[in-house]
Amino acid sequence: MKVNLQDKRALKVATTALAGAVLAACGGGSSLPTNELPKGVSQVSATVYPATTVGKGDTAATQDLLTGGIGKTGLGGATPAYVDPANPTAAELRRNALYSNYRGILDYSANGGYGTLYGPNVTTAGVVTASEGLIPGREHVAVLDDGSGRKRTVIAVQVPDSF
């Protein structure tokens, strides 16, 4: 079989074009994931809630994501007090909102299963621990806008320090 010069040239051009296409597909763009907010989302705040031990929960530093710093015992106890009831802080309002939401949706009595069948101290496997169930992490609050500027929704994402 005899290959003429034009066939060799065509083969070289095709091979070069294929190699160029492969190299172009491999380079140029970053393969690393990006961390950009979706269109229409504007971040308002990012707050760290680092508490790992129970406290008053009256500051962000003494709160966690799950219980507002008061733990399983605090959620099952009396309503947390404000330092100055006429001027509550944002952290105190958050803590009491978490407390009220827990109390509004579950039976917090021991006979109802709180702390033995469910609660922040019960693992996903159903094991009751001595833990108060505090989960340190970060809370990101943002606003979702449909583009009109009139329909805005507040959204929040809680990211624990560990899973």
N, C-alpha and C positions, 0 to 999 in steps of 0.2 A: 504494500500500500504506500503510495506516494502522497505526501502532504505538501501542498504548494505554499509559497511565501505568504499569500493573502490569508490562508487558513490559520497559519501560525500567528500572524499579526492580529487577527480577529480573536484568537484564543487568548493572547496576551492582554488585549484591551478588555475582554470580558473578565479575565481573572483579576486585573487591576481594579476594574469597577466594582467587582464583588468584594474584594479586600477593602476598598475604600468605604463601601457601604457598611461592612461589618465594623470597621474601626469607628466610623461616624456614629453608629448605634451604641458603641461602648463608651464613648467619651462625650465631653461637652457638658452634659447635665450632671447635677449632683445626685448621687444615689442615696444620700442621707435624707431622712425624713425632715420635713419642715415643721415648724411650730408656729403657725400663723392662725390668727382668729378667723373664723369664717366671715364672709361678707355680711354686714348688718349687725355684727356683734361688737360691742364696745366694752372693754373691761372697766369696771368701776373701782374694784379693790381686790387685794389679795392679802389675807390675814393669816398669820401663823397662830395656831392654838396648840401650844406645846405641852400642856399639863399631862403628867403621868401619875400624879397623886392627887387625892381628893383635897379640895380647898373650898373657899367661898365662891369661886367662880365670878368674882366681881371685876376682874380685868381679863383682857385677852390672854395674858401670860399665865393665868391660873385656870384657863378653860381648855377643854378638848373638843373634838368635833362632835362626839356623840352625846355627852351628858352635860355640857356646859361647865365642866369641872367639879360637879357635885357628886358624880358617880351613882352607882346603883342605890346606895343607902339614901343619898339626897333625893333621888327621884321618887323614892318610896316614902319620904318623910314630909315635913311641913314645907309650905311654900317658902322659897328663899327670900330673905328680906333685902330691901334696898338700903344702902347707906343713907341716902337722902331721898325719901319717897317722892318729894316734890320735884326732884331733879335726877331721875335715874340715868345712869350712864348707858352707852350703847351696849357694853358688855353685860351689864345687869339685865337689860331688856332682852338680849339674846339668850342668856341663861334662863330667864323666867319663861321665855317663849318655848324653849326646849322642854322645860319642866311641864308647862301647861299642855303642850302637845302630847307628851308621854302620858300624862294623867288623863287626857281626853280620849285616848284610843285604847288604853289597856287597863286591866284590872291589876292594880299595883299591890294587892294584898297577898300575903304568903299563901293563904288558902286558895287564891285564884291562880297560883302557879308562878307568880312573879319571883324571880331569883332562884327558882328550882326547875321550872319547865322552860322559861324564857326570861329574857332580860339581858342587860349588857354584860353580865358575868357568866352567861351560858354560851359555850362555844357552838359552832355550827354543827358539831357532832352530838350536841345535847349534853355535854359534860359540864357540870356545875363547878365553877372555880371560886377561889377566894378573892378573885380580882374584883375591883369596882367597875371595870369595863371602860376605862378611859382610853380613848383613841386619839393620840396626837396627830396633827397634820395641818394642812393648809386649806383654806376655804376661799375660792375665787368667786366673786360676784360680778356679773356683767349685765348688760342691757341688750336685748335683741330687738332690732328695729326693722320693720317691713319696708323701709325706704321712704315712707310717706312722712315720717316724723311724728305721726299721730298714734300709731299702734306700737307701743313699746311694752315689752315684757321683761321683768327681772328674772334672771336665771342664776343659779348657784351650783358650783361643783365642789365637792369635798374630796380631797385627795389625802388619804392616810399616809403617814410616814413609812409604814410597812404593811404588807399583806399577809 
